[in-house]
Amino acid sequence: MGKDHKKLMNSLEKLRKNAGLTQQELSERADFSRKSINAVENEIYVPSTVLAAKMADTLRCKVEDLFRLAK
């Protein structure tokens, strides 16, 4: 993980809750572990492109809606 990972902000928890999904439900639909979803929400883990795309697809949004760089 690069040194700039701390600048990556995410809206995953907000969008997940707005969709009415638990972490477990999102993980099952996106085909990744609940622990991965939790780590992304808590900004401990920067997801792979594949995971980010699967989460966005599941939440019916763009990857850009989930992640942005802090200024």
C-alpha positions as CSV (number, residue, x, y, z in Angstrom):
1,M,0.0,0.0,0.0
2,G,1.4,3.4,-1.0
3,K,2.1,6.2,1.5
4,D,-0.8,8.2,0.2
5,H,-3.4,5.7,1.4
6,K,-4.3,7.9,4.3
7,K,-5.6,10.5,1.9
8,L,-8.2,8.2,0.5
9,M,-11.6,8.9,2.0
10,N,-14.6,6.6,1.6
11,S,-18.3,6.8,1.8
12,L,-18.9,3.0,1.9
13,E,-20.6,2.9,5.3
14,K,-23.0,5.7,4.4
15,L,-23.9,4.3,1.0
16,R,-24.2,0.8,2.4
17,K,-26.6,1.9,5.1
18,N,-28.6,4.0,2.7
19,A,-29.0,0.9,0.6
20,G,-30.4,-0.9,3.7
21,L,-27.6,-3.5,3.8
22,T,-25.6,-4.9,6.7
23,Q,-21.9,-5.5,6.2
24,Q,-22.7,-9.2,5.9
25,E,-25.3,-8.7,3.2
26,L,-22.9,-6.4,1.2
27,S,-20.1,-9.0,1.6
28,E,-22.3,-11.8,0.3
29,R,-23.6,-9.8,-2.7
30,A,-20.1,-8.4,-3.6
31,D,-18.5,-11.9,-3.0
32,F,-15.9,-10.7,-0.5
33,S,-15.5,-11.3,3.3
34,R,-17.3,-9.2,5.8
35,K,-14.0,-8.5,7.4
36,S,-12.8,-6.9,4.2
37,I,-15.9,-4.7,4.1
38,N,-15.3,-3.7,7.7
39,A,-11.7,-2.9,7.1
40,V,-12.5,-0.7,4.1
41,E,-15.2,1.2,6.1
42,N,-12.8,1.8,8.9
43,E,-10.1,3.0,6.5
44,I,-7.7,0.2,7.5
45,Y,-7.6,-1.4,4.1
46,V,-7.6,0.1,0.6
47,P,-9.6,-2.2,-1.6
48,S,-8.4,-3.7,-4.8
49,T,-9.9,-2.4,-8.0
50,V,-12.0,-5.5,-8.3
51,L,-13.4,-5.2,-4.8
52,A,-14.1,-1.5,-5.3
53,A,-15.9,-2.2,-8.6
54,K,-18.0,-5.1,-7.0
55,M,-19.0,-2.9,-4.1
56,A,-20.0,0.0,-6.4
57,D,-21.9,-2.4,-8.7
58,T,-23.7,-3.9,-5.7
59,L,-24.6,-0.5,-4.3
60,R,-25.5,0.8,-7.8
61,C,-23.1,3.7,-7.7
62,K,-19.8,4.7,-9.3
63,V,-16.5,3.8,-7.7
64,E,-16.0,7.6,-7.5
65,D,-19.1,7.8,-5.3
66,L,-17.4,5.4,-2.8
67,F,-13.9,6.8,-2.8
68,R,-12.2,10.2,-3.1
69,L,-8.9,11.8,-2.3
70,A,-8.8,14.2,0.7
71,K,-7.6,17.6,-0.1
